[in-house]
Amino acid sequence: MGLHRLTSITLGVPNVKETAEYYTSFGLTPVGDGTRFATQDGGEQLKIVHSPLRRLVELGVGVDDPDDLDRVTAALARLDVTGKRDDTSLRVLDPNSNIEVVLEIAGHVEQTPAAQEPYNGPGRASRPNGRAPGVERENKVRPRKLGHVVIGSRDQEASQKFFTEGLGFKTSDHVPSLASFLRCSTDHHNILIQRAPVDFLHHTAWEVDDVDEVGRGATAMLEDHPERHVWGLGRHHIGSNFFWYLKDPAGNFSEYYSDLDCIVDDALWKPSVVEGARGIYNWGPPLPPSFITPEDLAALMTGSHSAR
Ligand SMILES: [Fe+2]
């Protein structure tokens, strides 16, 4: 009962073909005409369409049944927001981030458990006489599922209210200088909305099996394209995930991540307020300024003003 996962996103970019090639290299599986992509466990989770400026066009959220749609419709009405309802979905626009959210009745993600690999430690030979499985792998890294999206909104507080009080996302942790991390599943976060001078997509995040897959995936992406590198390898403090961020040809960041905190019992998770640098990361290379303020932000602002 209730929201249970992100289903899919629609990404608008000026350069569809190039961007589609990037996500194929990233390890997503092209479907149909090559502008839709599937993950290993989540089915079709990405669609790329043309847009003059890069942006998140649509965000899909899975619910269990029509009662969930009724409940969200009523909650949105209390915020004076009206969506379009049919038997299996509810479509509603967040006017502040300009994202169309589609709540749809969808199956849960069933994930085959990843192998628990043996790691040696001081005084603990968990892998006697053997090399680490992570260095023996030769297969292409393929993300298991879409995990989260981070967006910028011109009115962060209003957008956050839309997602929490309206749609029913829960708050996992809060960073006063940034925003709250929100979830609609057992993942620590599925969306974060940050304050921004223009609506934009900061990044999408894709789950892989473990830290070796984060490193192997990013290394393969950078082999012939060092310009794709943004930030990594590191570990976030909030959510605990290992991360490596890369940049697609439209300027959107895409993250390989693993080992994100899971909240399987809401009553046992204590949301915390995290101040300072830990709001951004626990360890990793120095934070590049372009991670906080993407290089094309000024151009996006100019472009969105002239488009209005
Ligand atoms: Fe992330």
Residues whose N, C-alpha, C, O or C-beta is under 5 A from the ligand:
A	BS01	LIG	A205 E255
